[in-house]
């Protein structure tokens, strides 16, 4: 990246930074969709619940930096940062408890994340 900064002119650098941000946003969205689909596999959700979970997760801060091997669980780590009262608005009590158990399994994978 340091080399790009010195090689690109100002307008090229601005385009590159904008591209990187769009790419990061698209990657975050894909990870969140994957996470919700995994949740749906583990505890069946209604369409309305899936949509609400995607919206809820998109509102949450997403790690700025993570290792490639963490992609599969970053969404669950984001899920773990959501206040449990927010789940109660989307999920029933059994589903909320199940999500808490699922998220607890991923807590140890948070090393190396930059929020």
C-alpha positions, -999 to +999 in steps of 0.1 A: +000+000+000+029+024+008+041+019-028+007+027-042+005+059-022+037+071-037+030+058-073-006+070-077-015+107-082-041+123-059-072+114-080-060+079-086-054+074-049-089+088-041-104+063-066-083+035-050-094+043-015-131+045-026-127+011-043-112-004-012-141+009+009-167-005-015-149-038-015-148-039+023-185-031+025-194-058-001-172-083+018-189-074+051-223-078+035-214-112+021-201-124+055-233-113+072-254-131+046-234-162+052-237-159+089-275-156+088-277-185+064-257-206+088-280-196+117-310-205+095-294-239+090-288-244+127-321-231+139-348-225+112-358-189+108-387-173+091-380-150+061-389-120+082-365-130+109-336-136+084-342-101+069-343-085+104-311-103+114-293-091+082-304-055+089-294-058+126-260-071+117-254-045+090-259-018+117-232-032+138-195-022+137-176-046+115-139-054+121-116-032+100-090-060+098-091-098+102-071-127+089-084-146+059-090-178+079-113-158+102-138-149+075-160-179+083-166-167+118-163-129+117-201-127+113-206-147+145-182-124+163-202-094+151-234-113+162-218-117+197-215-079+201-252-073+196-271-066+228-293-096+236-324-073+240-321-066+203-324-103+195-356-105+216-372-082+191-364-106+162-362-141+177-383-160+201-369-170+235-356-205+224-340-190+193-323-162+213-309-188+238-296-209+209-279-179+193-262-171+226-249-207+228-237-206+192-220-172+196-202-184+227-185-211+207-168-184+186-155-161+213-121-177+213-116-168+176-116-130+182-078-128+184-062-107+158-093-087+149-091-049+146-124-032+154 
